[in-house]
Amino acid sequence: MSKSKLVALLFALFITWVIFAADTGTFPPAIRYLYDLPGYDKIGHFVLYGILALLLALAFPRRGRLRLTKAALLLAALVALEEFSQSFFPNRTASWVDLTFSFLGILAGDWLAGRFRKKS
C-alpha cells in the first residue's frame, strides 16, 4: 500500500471514530468542548471532510473527464448517508446545513488536490 493511501485510510478511520463517538455520546471532554462551541460543528464538517477529500484525491488521482475525483463523489454519497443516519440516534440531529458544509469541504479538498498535482 502506498504512503498516500495509508494516510488516507488512517484519516478515514479517525473520522469513523469521530462519527461513532458522536453517535454514542462518548466524545472525550476536550473534543466535547470544541464540539459545543457555536458553529464549530460546521467548521468541523468542512475541515474534516475537506482533509479526507484531499487525502483521497491525492491517493486516488482523477481519471477521465470528471471534474471531481471518483473518491470525492463516493465520499459525498457516504457523507449524505451518514448525515441521514443521524436521524436514528438520540444524540444526533441530521442537518442540511451540516451536509452543505461537508459537501463544501469535499469540493475544496478535491480542488486543492488538483492544484497540488498541477504544481508537481
C-alpha positions in Angstrom: 0.0 0.0 0.0 1.4 3.4 -0.9 2.1 6.0 1.7 -0.7 8.3 0.4 -3.3 5.5 0.6 -2.2 4.6 4.1 -2.5 8.2 5.3 -6.0 8.5 3.7 -7.0 5.2 5.3 -5.8 6.3 8.8 -7.7 9.6 8.5 -10.8 7.8 7.3 -10.6 5.6 10.4 -10.2 8.7 12.6 -13.3 10.2 11.1 -15.1 6.9 11.6 -14.2 7.1 15.3 -15.4 10.7 15.5 -18.8 9.6 13.9 -19.0 6.7 16.3 -18.2 8.9 19.3 -20.8 11.4 18.3 -23.4 8.7 17.7 -22.8 7.2 21.1 -22.2 10.5 23.0 -18.7 9.3 24.1 -16.5 12.2 23.0 -13.6 12.8 25.3 -14.1 16.1 27.3 -11.6 18.1 25.2 -13.3 17.2 21.9 -16.8 17.7 23.5 -15.7 21.2 24.5 -14.8 22.0 20.9 -17.9 20.4 19.6 -20.1 22.6 21.9 -18.6 25.9 20.6 -21.1 27.8 18.4 -20.6 27.0 14.8 -17.7 24.6 15.4 -19.6 21.6 14.1 -20.0 23.4 10.7 -16.2 24.2 10.7 -15.5 20.6 11.7 -17.6 19.2 8.8 -15.8 21.5 6.3 -12.3 20.8 7.7 -12.5 17.1 8.4 -14.2 16.2 5.2 -12.1 18.6 3.2 -8.9 17.0 4.6 -10.3 13.5 3.8 -11.2 14.5 0.3 -7.8 16.0 -0.2 -6.1 12.8 1.0 -8.3 10.6 -1.1 -7.9 12.7 -4.2 -4.1 12.5 -3.8 -4.2 8.8 -3.1 -6.6 8.0 -6.0 -6.0 10.6 -8.7 -8.7 11.8 -11.1 -9.0 9.8 -14.3 -11.1 10.6 -17.3 -13.1 13.8 -17.8 -14.8 14.1 -14.4 -14.2 17.4 -12.7 -14.3 15.6 -9.3 -12.4 12.5 -8.4 -14.4 9.3 -8.1 -13.2 9.2 -4.5 -14.8 12.6 -3.8 -18.1 11.5 -5.4 -18.1 8.3 -3.3 -17.2 10.3 -0.2 -20.1 12.8 -0.9 -22.5 9.8 -1.2 -21.3 8.3 2.1 -21.4 11.6 3.9 -25.0 12.1 2.8 -25.9 8.7 4.1 -24.1 9.4 7.4 -25.9 12.7 7.8 -29.3 11.0 7.1 -28.4 8.2 9.6 -28.2 10.8 12.4 -32.0 10.8 12.4 -31.9 7.4 14.1 -29.6 8.4 17.0 -30.9 10.2 20.1 -27.5 12.1 20.5 -27.6 13.4 16.9 -29.6 15.7 14.7 -29.5 15.5 10.9 -28.9 18.9 9.3 -29.0 20.2 5.8 -26.5 22.9 6.9 -24.0 20.3 8.2 -24.4 18.4 4.9 -23.8 21.6 2.9 -20.6 22.3 4.9 -19.5 18.7 4.4 -20.0 19.0 0.6 -18.2 22.3 0.5 -15.3 20.7 2.4 -15.2 17.8 -0.1 -15.2 20.2 -3.1 -12.5 22.3 -1.5 -10.3 19.3 -0.7 -10.7 17.8 -4.1 -9.9 21.2 -5.8 -6.9 21.6 -3.6 -5.6 18.2 -4.5 -5.9 19.2 -8.2 -3.8 22.3 -7.5 -1.2 20.2 -5.8 -1.0 17.8 -8.7 -0.6 20.6 -11.2 2.3 22.1 -9.3 4.2 18.8 -9.2 
